[in-house]
Amino acid sequence: MPGPPYRHQGPLPDLTAEDLREPVRTLLGDPMAEVSGWTGEPIGYESWSRGSDGLYAVRGTASGDGDGDDRAWEMVLKQVRHRPWVPGPHDLARQIDDGGDGPADWAYWRREALVLGSSLPYALTGRFAAVRCLGIVPGPGGRLRLWLERVDGTPGGDWTARELLDSAEFLGGFHARSLRRPPPSREWWCRPFLEQAALRGRFALIERVADAETSADPTVRGLFRPGTATALRSLARRHAEAVRTVRSLPTGLVHRDLTPRNLFRTARGTVAIDWGQAGLGPAGEDLATLVLSSAVAADLDAAATLALGGAAATRHAMGMAEEGSPCDPEDVVLAYRLVAAYHFGLPVVRFADRLLARDAASRAETAADPGTRRRVEVMTALVEEAQRDL
């Protein structure tokens, strides 16, 4: 099958009252509720996980409690399934699914069901919490159906800077609770960012940045600061040491995909959906994805991105302290910088590779684009920030 991103917008699966009964009863807190009618429609979305197999809004009414009055309900149905995929070298460089199907591989299709079905009390309480799972049942064609509570809140893509920083503090409390009661080791926890196969594909493109730095085309040279290739070579050369450093830090449960589309601000705090890449790791992994994916979405420049990261780290430390965290905030910042460099900074090599493959007119147009220049500037800054840790 072709690689990601995958786009899903199929029709609502055939559902029966029996399919809906238990998740509706759980949602309503009524063991006697009977579904009296329902409807639904697909939620169109783009996913980088080949295990995704559709997302649907399902709503209806149910009777119960013996009062004769129907009660309205609404849930989200998420389907997952196994899909094989064999990536080529360029596929590996552009994203993090290594094509493996083992339990620790990035796209292991059962992981989210296993996470949401586990007993992790600190993931369901507090001001940062997982979406409530109402049931996990087998579906047709080898699928799994995850029934989830509909989250009524402001999507992460619509947050203000203040809401983002509030969520960083809430996330710190979540990490503190997890560090005090670390989850048990499981074979299906996702590997950390610094151990993903995508890094090898990106390391192979570092010399394209060196080619860009010395290009005869001034528009290409002007996009990359002198010394960027040297800093990137340091990432590759010191990669094994960086992995050992991250492994030495205190570890707890991390989400690893805290992008704006997976976050909602509610009256209670922050709710995170899509736990398919969850695993054990340092808190800085989550802080990096929370801050930097939002910075990318907002098209912030390098100075603003670094400033946001510093402010978020301060708020995260406040949240950890409030919960009595045993973790040194400097350990969080260290993991943050390393993940920022390897996961968010290293992809600058792909910009160089794509730019050099274009004709002269297209290169000039791309290099002059302000958005492109900001993104390259941000990625370069993240790589440079980690040099002190290497």
N, C-alpha and C positions, 0 to 999 in steps of 0.2 A: 504494500500500500504506500501511497505518497506520504511524505513527512509532514510535520506540523508547519503552520498552525492548522488545526482542524476546525471546520465550521459545522455547527449543528443547528438544525431547525426543522426536524421532522415532525410529523403529526403526533398528537397525543396517543400513547399506547392504549390498547383496549384494556379497560379496567372494569372490575366487578365490585359490587358492594362488599364482597368478602375481602378483596384486595385492600379496600379502604378502611375496613372496620377497626382493626387494631391501632393503626396510626391515628385515626380520628379519636378513638377512645383515649389514647395517651395524650393527645393534644388537648382535649376537653377535660381531662381528668375525670371521666365518667365511664366506668366499666360496663355500663348498660346502654351506652349510646348506640343507635342504629342509623346508618347512613340512609337518608331519604332522597337524595338527589345530588348530582355533581356535574361539573363541567370543567374544562381546562384548555390550556393552549401552550404551545412551546415558548420557551424563553430563548430567543436567538442569542448565540454567543460564539466567541472564538476561543479555542483552547489549545494550549501547547502540550496537553496530555493526551496520548493516544488511547488511554483508557476511558476517556469521556464518551458517553453515548446518549446524550440528550438531557435537557433540563426543562422542566415543565411546571407551570403554576396550575394547581388543582384546587378548586373551591366547591363548596356545596353546603348542604344543611344536614342536620342529624337530630333525631329525637332521643330523649332520654330523661332520666330522673323522675319519670312518671308524671311530669307536669303537662305533657301533651304539647308543649311549645317546641318548635324547631329552633335549633341553634345554628348560627352560621359558623363556618370554619374555612380556613385556607392553609394550604401546605405547599411545599415544593418537593417535587419528585426528581431525583437525580439518578440516572442510570449509568452504570459503568460496565465495561466488558474488556476481555483480553483482545488486543489487536497486535499482531507481530509487525515489526518494522526493522529493516536492516539499513542503517544510515551509512552514507558515504562520508569521506573526509570533510567535504564542505558542509554537510549536514551537521557533523559534530562541532564544527567551528561556529555555527550560527546559533546553536542552542544547547541545552544540557541533557537531553534524552540520549543516552548512549546506545539505545536499541536493545539493551538487555531485558530479560524477563524474570530475573531472579528477585527474591523478596526485598533485597536492599537496593535494587536498581531504581533510578529516578522515577520511571513511569510504571512502577508496579501497580497493577490495576486494582488490587484488593486493599491497598493500604488505607485509604480514607475510611472504608467500612470498618477495618480493624481498629483504627484510631478512635472513631466515634463510638464504636461498640465496646471500648475498653472502659474500665473503672478508673477514671482520672478526675476525681472530684474538684481539684483546683482548676481544671479546664472548663468547668461549667458554672463556677461562681466567681465573684469578684467583678471588678470594673473592666476587665478584659477577659472574654470568655469565648468558648467555641459555640457555634450554632447548635441548638438543641436537636438531637436526633430522635425521631419518633418511631423508628423501626427500620430494620434491614432485612430484606427478604429476597430469595432467589426470583429471578424473572426469566422469561422465555429466552432461548438462544444462548444460554450460559451467562446471562447478565445478572448483575446485582442491582436491586432497587433500594435506594436510600431515601427514606421519607424524612424530610427536614422541616423544622418550623420556619415559617416565613418571617424574615427579619424586617421589622418596620423601623427604618431609620434612614439617616443621611448617608448615601454611598460615599466611599472614600474619595472618589473623583470630584466630589463637590465640597470637600472639606476646606475650611480656612486653615491658615498656618496655626492658629491657636488650637483648633480641634486636632490637628496632627500632633502637636506637642502634648496636648492632654492625653492622647492615645499612647504616646511614648511613655508617659508616666504610668498609665494603666498597665502597659505591657511590662514595665519594670516590676510591678506588683505580681503579675502573673509569673514572671521568671523567678522571682524570689520564692514564691510558693512551690514552684516546681523544683528549685534547687534544694529546698528543705526536705522535699519528699520526692527524690528522683524516680522517674518511672523505671520499671524493670527493663532489663535488656531484652530486645526482641529481634529476631532475624529480619523482620520486615520494616524496621526503622530505616528511613532513607539516609543514604550517605551524605556527609557534609558537603558544602559547596566546593571546598578546596580539594575534594577527592573525586570530582566529577570528570568523566571522560572528555567533556567538551574542552577542558583546559589543554589537553594534548593537541587537539585540532587547532586551537588558537595559538599555542606556542609555535606551531609550524609556520604561522604567518607573520611572525615578528619581523623577519627580514624585509617584508613588504613595507613596514614602517621605515626601515633604514633606507630602502629604495626611494621612498617618498621624501625623506629628509634631504637626499642628495639629488633629487630629480632636476633635470634641466628646465622643467616647467615651473616658473615662479609661483603660479597659483597653487600647485601641489606643495611646494616647499613651505609656502606661507601658512598652510593648514596645520603643520606639525612642528612643534618646538624642537630645536636641536637638543639632542640628548634623550629624546623620548625612547628611541630604540634601545639605548643603553639601559634605561630604567626597566624596560620590558624584558630585556635579557636577564636582568637581575631577578625578576619574578620567576622566570623559567629556571634559572640556575639554583635559586634558593627555595624552589617549590617544596622539596621534601622536608626542609627545615620548617617551612611555614606550616605544613601539615602536622608535624610533630608539635609545634607550638600550640596550634589550635586544639590538638588532642589533649594537651596538658592542662587546659583551662577547665574550670568547673562546668559540668554539663547538666542540662535539664531538658525538658521538652521544648522543642522549637518548631514553629510552624513552617518557616522557610519560604513562604509565598505571600508575604503581607503586602501585596500590590493593592492599589486603590480599589480595583474591582472586587477584591475579596474582603473588604472591610466596610462596616456600617457603624455609624454613631447612633446610639439609641439613648433613651432616657436613663438607662442603667449604666451605660458606659460604651465600650467598643465590643462588637461581635465580629468574629472572624469565621468565614466560610472556607470551603475547599482545603481540607487538611490532607490532601494527597501526597504532599512532600514532607510531612512531619517526621521528626526523628529526634535523636539525642544530639545535643550540640551546645556550644556556648551562646549566651544570650545575645552577644554582638551579631550573630548571624541574622536574627530577627530584626534587630534595630537597623541593620544595614538595609534590609529589603524594605522595611517600613519607610525609612527616610529617603533612600535613593530612588526607589521606584516612583515615589511621589514627586521627587525633584525632577526626574526625567519627564513625568507626565506634565508637570508645570513649566517645563522648558527653562529651568533656572540656570543661571550662569555659574561658573566655577566658584566665585566668591560667595554667592548666595547659597550654593549647595553645601560648601564647607561650613558656613555659618549655621545653616539649618542642622547639620549633623552635630555640631557642638552644642547647640541649644537642646536638641533632642536627647543627647547623652546626659546632659545635666538633669533633665526632667526624668529620664529613665532611672538615673541613680536615686532621685528623690522617691520614686515609686518603690524601688527595691528597699531603700532604707525604711520606709514606712512599714514594710512587711517583715523587717528584720532579716534581710538577706545576708547569707554567709559569704557572698561574693564581693571581691574588690571591684569597684567601678572601673578601675584601670584595666582589668581583665576584659571587661565588656568593650571598652574603647579599642583595645588591641585587636580583638576579634573583628570588631567593626571595620577597622582600617584594612585588615587583611582581606576580608570578604569584599570590601569596597574595591580594592585593587584587582583581585583575581576575578571577581564575578561581574563587576560593573565597569572597571577600568580597562582590563585586558581586551575586551571586544573592540577597542580602537584599532586593533590589527585588521579587523574586517572592513572598517572604513577605508583604510589604506589599500587593501586588496581590491575592493570594488572601485575605488577611485582610479587606481592605476589601470584597470581593465577598460576604462571608458576612452572615447576619442577626445581630442583636445578641447573641442567646444563644450562637450558635456562635462569634462573635468573642471573647466573654468567656471561653468555655471554652478556646479555642485560646491566647489570650494568657496565661491562667493556667497553662498546662502548663509544668512546669519544663524539660522537654526542649526545647520551642520557645524558651523564654527563653534557655537556654544557647546554642542554635544562632544565634539573632539576636545575642546578645552576642559570640560568637566572630567572626561575619562582620563586625560593626561594628568590632571591635578590629583585624581584619586590614586593613580599609579605612583606619582611622586610622593604623596603623603605616606605611603607604606614603606618607602625606602628606609626610613629610620628603624623599622621593625625587622628588616631583612639583614 
